[in-house]
Amino acid sequence: MGTPVILKIILTDGSSQRLTLSHGLPTSIDDLMVEVKKQCGLQGNFRLQFMDSLFGNEFLNLTLISEVEDKGTLKVIDMSRPITMQNDDERSSALSPVLEPQAFCPSTVNDCSSPSDGSMDTDVLSSCGSTSSRSSWPDVFHVPKFSYDAELKLQQASLAYIKNGTVLIPDPKLKSAILDGLVQEIVQYKVYVSDKEMEQVAQSLIKKYPCLTEKWSSTGCVGWKTSLKYKLSNYRTHLRKLGCQEVTVNSLKNKPVGKRSAAFGVKKAKRAEVNFCPTYPATETEESMEAMQKALLLDLKKRNNREVVKQKMEKTFAHRRHEVVRDAPMVEDFMARWPALFEVSEVRLISC
């Protein structure tokens, strides 16, 4: 048995966790990746980078298992989506509107991308710690723990179901506790959920608690699915009053005159964006962000000013997202306002 090794793993959603290798380092990088995937619950294709002290603690691609040290730091890089670059034949896409990104991880979060007929996926660091930063919708929805009394009632009902197949008709208080818990878990991923995803949540609920199955419905969870839709809709109203940007962008006052209906042009994450419409940093406003955007145009003209530009690009991430989601500007106009986003140094972040 080898000496136990502990590693810090930086995940694709910007969070990090400890990885314990009780039998020491594996003999190959492939075996290490299997262990990372297992302990961190990762899916899809990814590669690992290690923090190299020889180059100022920059992250470099891991090519040798000997590069991994005890108490070292590894970073997970998503490789599940191809990287596309704009070529000369695609310049006509400058007349297309900027659409929402296919963002995956906060280590490199997309600002904008246009459709496949002339797209450019450009990554920029997101505003870390934002309450609007979400995870991608899971393949298997996790039913959270409910309040103590709710769990106690469900435990008793589950025993009765196992003994004689008796299903539970929850009282209003229990049903509300269940719906509240599920909605809080849902909004960790998105505030606008498709019918298929809502079906997935309801199915996960009755799978974990068969005693909640509705014998009268064809799927066993039609009522739960409907109740969840109303509960989430009410919760969005609550978020709108609190000024949640992801919801207020769809308020009637932000829609064109003559088309101000709740169903018209709902702006929501469509491609698993984890930073669809983040809130501004606590100390910033739309006016201060706009002033920083103008300052960026001047900073770009200065020599040896890359670090200042990088910091301001990070700070203005939310402002760019609001511009993309709310205004859907043409690519040409967007490039004129944010030229730093299309510099080689920014595009290189994609391949890191």
CORFENBEL-V25271 format. One record per pair of residues at least 4 apart in sequence whose C-alpha atoms are under 8 Angstrom apart, sorted by sequence separation. I is the first residue (numbers start at 1). GAP is how many residues later the second one is. D is the distance in Angstrom with one decimal. If there is no record, write none. Layout:
# CORFENBEL-V25271
i: [I,I]
gap: [GAP,GAP]
d: [D,D]
This chain:
# CORFENBEL-V25271
i: [10,11,21,27,28,29,30,31,32,33,34,35,36,37,38,52,53,63,64,68,86,87,92,104,105,114,115,129,146,147,148,149,150,151,152,153,154,155,156,157,158,159,160,161,162,170,171,172,173,174,175,176,177,178,179,180,181,182,183,184,185,186,187,193,194,195,196,197,198,199,200,201,202,203,204,205,206,209,216,217,218,221,222,223,224,225,226,227,228,229,230,231,232,233,234,235,236,237,238,239,240,243,244,245,246,247,250,251,255,256,260,262,269,280,281,284,285,286,287,288,289,290,291,292,293,294,295,296,297,298,305,306,307,308,309,310,311,312,313,316,317,318,319,320,321,322,323,324,329,330,331,332,333,334,335,338,339,342,343,344,345,346,347,348,10,11,26,27,36,37,52,53,62,86,104,114,146,160,161,170,186,193,205,206,215,217,239,240,243,249,250,255,259,280,284,300,322,323,324,329,334,341,342,10,11,26,36,37,51,52,103,104,113,114,145,160,161,206,214,217,280,299,300,323,335,340,341,9,10,25,51,52,103,113,114,160,205,206,213,214,240,253,269,335,8,9,51,52,102,112,113,213,214,239,240,252,268,8,9,50,51,101,112,113,157,214,252,255,299,300,8,9,49,50,101,111,112,157,252,255,299,7,8,49,50,100,101,102,110,111,157,236,251,6,7,49,50,100,101,110,111,250,6,7,48,49,99,100,101,110,111,296,6,33,47,48,98,99,100,109,110,206,5,6,33,47,98,99,108,109,206,250,4,5,59,98,99,108,109,250,296,4,5,19,50,97,108,109,203,250,4,5,50,96,107,108,203,249,3,4,5,106,107,182,202,2,3,4,5,19,101,106,202,292,2,3,4,19,51,93,1,2,50,51,106,199,202,246,1,2,17,50,51,202,293,50,93,150,201,292,49,50,93,48,49,78,92,93,199,48,49,78,90,91,150,198,289,313,48,49,90,150,313,47,48,90,290,46,47,147,198,246,289,46,47,146,198,246,309,46,47,86,104,146,245,246,29,45,46,86,245,286,29,44,45,46,85,86,245,281,29,44,45,84,85,146,244,28,29,44,84,85,145,28,84,144,27,83,144,280,26,143,279,280,25,278,297,300,144,191,277,297,143,170,297,142,167,168,169,278,167,168,277,278,293,296,166,167,168,183,191,276,277,293,165,167,182,167,179,183,277,161,179,183,276,161,158,180,137,158,179,135,136,137,158,134,135,157,134,154,191,134,191,154,143,267,141,267,141,143,7,142,143,7,8,10,141,6,7,8,9,10,11,12,140,5,6,7,8,9,10,11,12,143,5,6,7,8,9,10,11,12,7,9,192,249,192,249,190,189,13,14,12,13,14,12,13,14,12,13,12,14,132,13,13,137,136,135,136,136,134,135,134,133,134,132,133,132,133,132,132,133,132,131,132,130,131,126,130,130,127,109,103,104,106,100,102,103,104,105,106,100,101,102,103,104,102,103,101,103,100,100,127,126,127,124,125,124,127,126,127,125,126,124,111,111,112,111,112,124,122,122,124,123,100,122,123,99,100,122,124,98,99,123,123,122,99,98,97,98,97,98,97,98,96,97,95,96,94,95,98,94,95,93,94,108,108,83,77,60]
gap: [4,4,4,4,4,4,4,4,4,4,4,4,4,4,4,4,4,4,4,4,4,4,4,4,4,4,4,4,4,4,4,4,4,4,4,4,4,4,4,4,4,4,4,4,4,4,4,4,4,4,4,4,4,4,4,4,4,4,4,4,4,4,4,4,4,4,4,4,4,4,4,4,4,4,4,4,4,4,4,4,4,4,4,4,4,4,4,4,4,4,4,4,4,4,4,4,4,4,4,4,4,4,4,4,4,4,4,4,4,4,4,4,4,4,4,4,4,4,4,4,4,4,4,4,4,4,4,4,4,4,4,4,4,4,4,4,4,4,4,4,4,4,4,4,4,4,4,4,4,4,4,4,4,4,4,4,4,4,4,4,4,4,4,4,5,5,5,5,5,5,5,5,5,5,5,5,5,5,5,5,5,5,5,5,5,5,5,5,5,5,5,5,5,5,5,5,5,5,5,5,5,5,5,6,6,6,6,6,6,6,6,6,6,6,6,6,6,6,6,6,6,6,6,6,6,6,6,7,7,7,7,7,7,7,7,7,7,7,7,7,7,7,7,7,8,8,8,8,8,8,8,8,8,8,8,8,8,9,9,9,9,9,9,9,9,9,9,9,9,9,10,10,10,10,10,10,10,10,10,10,10,11,11,11,11,11,11,11,11,11,11,11,11,12,12,12,12,12,12,12,12,12,13,13,13,13,13,13,13,13,13,13,14,14,14,14,14,14,14,14,14,14,15,15,15,15,15,15,15,15,15,15,16,16,16,16,16,16,16,16,16,17,17,17,17,17,17,17,17,17,18,18,18,18,18,18,18,18,19,19,19,19,19,19,19,20,20,20,20,20,20,20,20,20,21,21,21,21,21,21,22,22,22,22,22,22,22,22,23,23,23,23,23,23,23,24,24,24,24,24,25,25,25,26,26,26,26,26,26,27,27,27,27,27,27,27,27,27,28,28,28,28,28,29,29,29,29,30,30,30,30,30,30,31,31,31,31,31,31,32,32,32,32,32,32,32,33,33,33,33,33,33,34,34,34,34,34,34,34,34,35,35,35,35,35,35,35,36,36,36,36,36,36,37,37,37,38,38,38,38,39,39,39,39,40,40,40,40,41,41,41,41,42,42,42,43,43,43,43,43,44,44,44,44,44,44,45,45,45,45,45,45,45,45,46,46,46,47,48,48,48,49,49,49,49,50,51,51,52,52,52,53,53,53,53,54,54,54,55,55,55,56,56,57,58,58,59,59,60,61,62,62,62,63,63,63,63,64,64,64,64,64,64,64,64,65,65,65,65,65,65,65,65,65,66,66,66,66,66,66,66,66,67,67,76,76,77,77,79,85,91,91,92,92,92,93,93,93,94,94,95,114,114,121,122,135,136,137,137,138,139,139,140,141,141,142,142,143,143,144,145,145,146,147,147,148,148,149,149,151,154,166,168,168,168,169,169,169,169,169,169,170,170,170,170,170,171,171,172,172,173,176,187,188,188,189,189,190,190,191,191,192,192,193,206,209,209,210,212,217,219,220,222,223,224,224,224,225,225,225,225,226,226,226,227,228,229,230,231,231,232,232,233,233,234,234,235,235,236,236,236,237,237,238,238,241,242,267,275,292]
d: [6.6,5.5,6.5,7.0,6.5,6.1,6.3,6.4,6.2,6.0,6.1,6.1,5.7,5.5,6.9,6.9,4.4,7.7,7.8,6.6,6.0,7.0,7.9,7.9,5.7,6.7,5.3,7.3,6.0,6.2,6.2,6.3,6.2,6.0,6.4,6.1,5.9,6.4,6.4,6.1,6.2,6.2,6.1,4.1,7.9,5.8,6.1,6.0,6.2,6.2,6.2,5.9,6.1,6.2,6.1,6.2,6.4,6.1,6.2,6.8,7.6,6.3,5.1,6.1,6.2,6.2,6.3,6.4,6.3,6.1,6.1,6.3,6.6,6.0,6.2,6.0,4.8,7.7,7.1,6.6,7.4,6.1,6.3,6.1,6.0,6.4,6.6,6.1,6.0,6.1,6.2,6.2,6.2,6.5,6.5,6.2,6.0,6.4,6.5,6.4,5.5,7.8,6.1,5.9,7.7,7.0,6.5,7.1,6.6,6.3,6.9,7.7,5.7,6.1,7.9,6.0,6.2,6.1,6.3,6.2,6.2,6.5,6.3,6.1,6.8,7.0,6.2,6.2,7.1,7.1,6.5,6.1,6.2,6.3,6.0,6.3,6.3,6.1,6.2,6.4,6.3,6.2,6.3,6.2,6.0,5.6,5.3,4.8,6.4,6.1,6.0,6.3,6.4,6.0,5.1,7.7,6.9,6.4,6.4,6.1,7.0,7.9,7.9,6.8,6.1,5.5,5.8,8.0,7.8,4.7,4.8,7.2,7.1,7.4,6.7,4.5,5.9,6.8,4.6,5.6,7.2,6.4,8.0,7.2,5.8,5.9,5.4,7.7,6.4,6.4,7.2,5.5,6.7,6.7,6.7,7.2,7.7,6.7,6.4,6.2,8.0,6.0,6.5,4.3,7.7,5.7,7.6,6.9,5.1,5.6,5.6,8.0,5.9,6.3,7.3,6.0,6.0,5.6,4.5,7.7,7.8,6.8,7.9,7.3,7.6,7.3,7.6,5.4,6.8,7.4,5.5,6.1,5.1,5.4,7.7,8.0,7.8,5.5,5.0,5.8,5.5,7.3,5.9,7.2,6.9,5.4,4.5,6.7,6.9,7.8,4.9,6.2,7.6,6.9,5.3,5.2,7.4,5.9,6.1,5.3,6.5,5.6,6.4,7.1,7.9,7.5,6.6,8.0,7.6,6.9,4.8,6.6,5.6,5.6,6.3,7.9,6.5,7.4,6.8,7.9,6.5,5.8,6.1,5.1,6.5,7.8,4.9,7.4,6.7,6.4,6.2,6.6,7.7,6.9,5.0,4.3,5.8,5.7,5.0,5.7,6.1,7.9,5.7,6.5,6.3,4.8,6.2,6.1,7.7,4.3,6.4,6.5,4.7,7.8,7.8,5.7,6.3,5.6,7.6,5.2,5.9,7.6,6.0,6.2,7.6,8.0,6.2,5.2,5.3,5.4,7.1,7.9,7.3,5.1,7.5,5.5,7.4,5.5,5.6,5.9,7.1,5.6,6.4,7.3,7.4,7.1,5.2,5.7,7.9,6.3,4.4,7.7,7.0,7.4,6.2,7.2,6.5,7.3,7.3,5.4,5.3,6.6,7.5,7.9,5.9,7.8,6.3,4.5,6.5,7.0,7.4,5.9,7.9,7.2,5.0,4.9,7.7,7.9,7.3,8.0,5.5,4.6,7.8,5.8,7.8,8.0,6.0,7.6,7.3,7.6,7.8,6.0,6.5,5.5,7.3,4.6,7.5,5.8,7.8,7.5,5.5,6.3,5.2,6.4,5.0,7.6,7.6,7.4,6.1,5.6,6.6,7.5,7.7,7.4,6.8,6.2,6.2,7.8,5.0,7.4,5.1,7.5,7.9,6.0,6.1,7.9,7.8,6.6,5.3,7.0,7.5,7.3,6.4,5.4,6.8,6.8,7.5,5.0,7.6,4.6,6.8,6.7,7.2,6.4,6.2,7.0,7.9,6.4,4.7,6.5,6.7,7.2,7.6,7.9,5.2,6.8,7.3,5.6,5.9,7.8,7.0,7.9,5.0,7.0,5.5,5.9,7.1,7.8,5.6,6.1,6.2,7.2,7.4,5.9,6.5,6.6,7.0,7.1,6.8,5.7,7.9,6.8,6.3,7.1,8.0,5.4,7.8,7.1,6.8,7.6,6.9,7.7,7.6,7.9,7.7,8.0,7.7,5.5,7.2,7.3,4.5,5.6,5.9,7.8,7.6,8.0,7.0,6.1,7.9,7.3,7.0,7.0,6.0,7.6,7.8,6.7,8.0,7.8,7.6,7.3,7.1,7.6,6.3,6.1,7.9,5.6,6.8,7.6,5.7,7.2,6.9,6.7,6.0,7.7,5.5,5.7,5.1,6.2,5.1,7.4,7.8,7.0,7.8,7.9,7.8,6.9,6.9,8.0,6.1,6.7,8.0,7.3,6.3,6.3,6.8,7.5,6.4,5.7,4.9,6.3,6.0,6.3,6.5,6.0,7.9,5.1,5.2,5.3,4.7,5.0,4.7,5.4,6.5,7.6,7.0,7.6,5.8,6.2,5.7,6.1,8.0,6.9,7.2,7.2,6.4,8.0,7.7,6.4,7.5,7.5,7.6,6.8,7.3,4.8,5.1,4.5,5.1,5.7,6.2,7.0,6.1,7.5,7.7,7.9,6.4,6.6,5.2,8.0,6.9,6.1,7.8,5.3,4.4,5.5,6.2,8.0,4.8,6.2,7.8,7.7,6.8,6.5,4.5,7.3,6.2,6.7,7.3,7.7,6.8,7.5,7.7,7.4,7.4,7.0,7.6,7.6,5.2,6.6,6.4,7.2,7.9,8.0,7.2,6.5,4.6,6.6,5.7,6.3,6.5,7.5,8.0,7.5,6.3,6.1,6.5,7.6,5.7,7.0,6.5,5.9,7.2,7.6,7.8,7.6,7.2,6.9,7.8,6.3,7.1,7.6,7.1,7.2,6.9,7.0,6.8,7.2,6.7,6.6,6.7,5.7,7.3,6.2,7.4,6.3,5.9,7.0,6.5,5.5,5.7,5.6,5.3,5.6,4.0,5.3,5.4,5.6,5.7,5.9,6.6,6.2,7.5,4.7,6.3,7.1,4.6,7.0,7.0,7.3,7.8,7.9]
